Amino acid sequence: MKTLMKMTCKSSILITICWIAVFSSMNLFAEKTNSVPTRINADKLECDYEENIVYLRGSVVVRDTKGILKADNATIYFGDKDSKNKKESSSLDTASNVGSFSRVVAVGNVRMSSNNKAIVVISEKAVWNKKENKITLTGGPPMVKRGSSYIKAERIIYDLTTQKCDFYPSPEIVFVVQDDEKTKLFE
């Protein structure tokens, strides 16, 4: 029984490492250098030029070469929110500044998936802080799914620079392994 527990623990750790590697390779929010545009659709778009904020309301869908993000609503903040002088911060008044956002917040039924839908990320809220280059998922609780297997926690933080994920507090990992795969693990 002790050997079986060691094998199960070792295989669980190995599968967890593989999952995190796959999730990080998805990289849905990584900046693109190719010429394929990112397409954003919503029921309504509102621009607040004074505050440098764009509101996307209702059925938000963001598509690019890495995958798809869907949410009920999203808000894009341009410039440095801590800047006291808005003139120093990026603004929406010129086309060249539109790509210089500081933060994106997606709220309500947030779903991110790779183009082949092998991995799906689900949460109630996703925040991409461009300065820190991190995506924070909360609410629901957030979970990363592949088939029937998943990893969930109260908060998931994905660092785009290091391509590492932190699942905390109370992470839960559920692996669904086919019977023929189970026999391979224990041989």
C-alpha positions as CSV (number, residue, x, y, z in Angstrom):
1,M,0.0,0.0,0.0
2,K,2.9,2.4,0.8
3,T,4.5,1.8,-2.6
4,L,1.1,2.4,-4.3
5,M,0.8,5.7,-2.4
6,K,4.3,6.7,-3.5
7,M,3.5,5.9,-7.1
8,T,0.3,7.8,-7.0
9,C,2.0,10.8,-5.4
10,K,4.8,10.7,-8.0
11,S,2.5,10.4,-10.9
12,S,0.2,13.2,-9.6
13,I,3.2,15.5,-9.2
14,L,4.4,14.6,-12.8
15,I,0.9,15.2,-14.2
16,T,0.6,18.5,-12.3
17,I,3.9,19.7,-13.8
18,C,2.8,18.7,-17.3
19,W,-0.5,20.5,-16.8
20,I,1.1,23.7,-15.8
21,A,3.5,23.4,-18.7
22,V,0.6,23.0,-21.1
23,F,-1.4,25.8,-19.5
24,S,1.6,28.2,-19.7
25,S,2.2,27.3,-23.4
26,M,-1.4,28.4,-24.1
27,N,-0.3,32.0,-23.4
28,L,-3.6,33.5,-24.5
29,F,-2.6,37.0,-23.5
30,A,0.9,37.2,-24.8
31,E,1.7,40.2,-27.0
32,K,1.8,39.3,-30.6
33,T,4.5,40.3,-33.1
34,N,2.7,38.7,-36.1
35,S,0.4,40.6,-38.5
36,V,-2.7,38.6,-37.6
37,P,-5.1,41.0,-35.9
38,T,-6.7,40.4,-32.5
39,R,-10.5,40.7,-33.0
40,I,-12.8,42.0,-30.2
41,N,-16.6,41.8,-30.4
42,A,-19.2,43.0,-27.8
43,D,-22.8,44.1,-27.8
44,K,-21.7,47.6,-26.9
45,L,-18.5,49.6,-26.6
46,E,-18.1,52.8,-24.6
47,C,-15.0,55.1,-24.6
48,D,-14.3,57.4,-21.7
49,Y,-11.6,59.7,-23.2
50,E,-11.1,61.7,-20.0
51,E,-10.4,58.7,-17.9
52,N,-8.7,56.7,-20.7
53,I,-11.0,53.7,-20.2
54,V,-12.8,51.5,-22.8
55,Y,-15.9,49.5,-21.6
56,L,-17.0,46.4,-23.5
57,R,-20.5,45.4,-22.5
58,G,-22.3,42.2,-23.2
59,S,-21.1,39.0,-24.9
60,V,-17.4,40.0,-25.1
61,V,-15.4,37.8,-27.4
62,V,-11.6,38.3,-28.0
63,R,-10.0,36.1,-30.7
64,D,-6.4,35.8,-31.7
65,T,-4.0,33.2,-33.0
66,K,-3.5,31.7,-29.5
67,G,-7.1,31.3,-28.5
68,I,-10.4,32.8,-27.4
69,L,-11.5,34.8,-24.4
70,K,-15.3,35.2,-23.6
71,A,-16.8,37.2,-20.8
72,D,-20.0,39.1,-20.0
73,N,-18.1,42.4,-19.8
74,A,-14.6,43.7,-20.0
75,T,-12.8,47.0,-19.2
76,I,-9.6,48.2,-20.7
77,Y,-7.5,50.8,-18.9
78,F,-5.0,52.8,-20.8
79,G,-2.0,54.5,-19.3
80,D,-0.6,54.3,-15.8
81,K,-3.5,54.4,-13.2
82,D,-1.0,55.7,-10.6
83,S,0.1,58.6,-12.8
84,K,-1.0,62.0,-11.3
85,N,-0.6,63.8,-14.6
86,K,-2.9,62.2,-17.3
87,K,-0.9,64.0,-20.0
88,E,2.1,61.8,-19.2
89,S,0.1,58.7,-19.3
90,S,-1.1,57.1,-22.5
91,S,-4.5,58.2,-23.8
92,L,-7.0,57.2,-26.3
93,D,-6.6,60.5,-28.3
94,T,-4.2,59.0,-30.8
95,A,-4.3,55.7,-32.7
96,S,-0.7,54.9,-31.7
97,N,-1.7,54.8,-28.0
98,V,-4.6,52.3,-28.4
99,G,-2.2,49.3,-27.9
100,S,-0.6,50.8,-24.8
101,F,-3.1,49.6,-22.2
102,S,-2.1,49.1,-18.6
103,R,-4.8,46.6,-17.4
104,V,-7.6,44.5,-18.8
105,V,-10.4,43.3,-16.5
106,A,-12.9,40.6,-17.8
107,V,-15.9,40.0,-15.5
108,G,-18.7,37.4,-15.5
109,N,-18.6,33.9,-17.0
110,V,-15.0,34.3,-18.1
111,R,-13.8,31.5,-20.3
112,M,-10.4,31.3,-22.1
113,S,-9.6,28.4,-24.4
114,S,-6.9,27.4,-26.7
115,N,-7.9,27.3,-30.4
116,N,-8.1,23.5,-30.3
117,K,-10.1,23.7,-27.0
118,A,-7.9,21.1,-25.3
119,I,-7.5,23.4,-22.3
120,V,-10.3,25.7,-20.9
121,V,-9.8,28.2,-18.1
122,I,-13.0,29.2,-16.3
123,S,-13.5,32.0,-13.7
124,E,-15.8,34.9,-12.7
125,K,-13.0,37.5,-13.1
126,A,-9.7,37.7,-14.9
127,V,-7.3,40.7,-14.5
128,W,-4.3,41.2,-16.8
129,N,-1.9,43.6,-15.2
130,K,0.5,44.5,-18.1
131,K,3.1,46.2,-15.9
132,E,3.5,43.1,-13.7
133,N,2.8,40.9,-16.7
134,K,0.5,38.7,-14.7
135,I,-3.1,37.4,-15.1
136,T,-5.1,36.9,-11.9
137,L,-8.2,34.7,-11.9
138,T,-10.7,34.8,-9.1
139,G,-14.3,33.8,-8.4
140,G,-16.2,30.7,-9.2
141,P,-13.6,29.3,-8.0
142,P,-11.3,29.6,-11.0
143,M,-10.3,26.4,-12.7
144,V,-8.1,25.0,-15.5
145,K,-9.8,22.1,-17.2
146,R,-8.5,19.5,-19.6
147,G,-11.3,17.0,-20.5
148,S,-12.7,15.8,-17.2
149,S,-9.6,16.6,-15.2
150,Y,-9.1,20.0,-13.6
151,I,-7.1,22.1,-11.1
152,K,-8.9,24.8,-9.1
153,A,-8.2,27.1,-6.2
154,E,-9.6,30.3,-4.8
155,R,-7.1,32.3,-6.8
156,I,-4.9,31.4,-9.8
157,I,-2.0,33.8,-10.8
158,Y,-0.3,33.2,-14.1
159,D,3.0,35.0,-14.7
160,L,3.5,35.6,-18.4
161,T,7.2,36.3,-18.0
162,T,8.2,33.2,-16.1
163,Q,5.3,31.1,-17.5
164,K,4.5,29.8,-14.0
165,C,1.1,29.4,-12.2
166,D,0.3,29.7,-8.5
167,F,-2.8,28.0,-7.3
168,Y,-3.8,29.1,-3.8
169,P,-5.3,28.9,-1.3
170,S,-7.0,25.4,-1.1
171,P,-5.9,24.0,-4.5
172,E,-7.8,20.9,-5.6
173,I,-6.5,18.6,-8.4
174,V,-8.7,16.0,-9.9
175,F,-7.3,13.7,-12.6
176,V,-9.4,11.4,-14.7
177,V,-7.2,8.7,-16.0
178,Q,-8.4,5.9,-18.3
179,D,-8.1,2.3,-17.0
180,D,-5.4,1.4,-19.6
181,E,-3.4,4.5,-18.6
182,K,-3.7,3.5,-14.9
183,T,-2.1,0.1,-15.5
184,K,0.9,1.8,-17.3
185,L,1.4,4.1,-14.3
186,F,1.7,1.2,-11.8
187,E,3.8,-1.2,-13.9
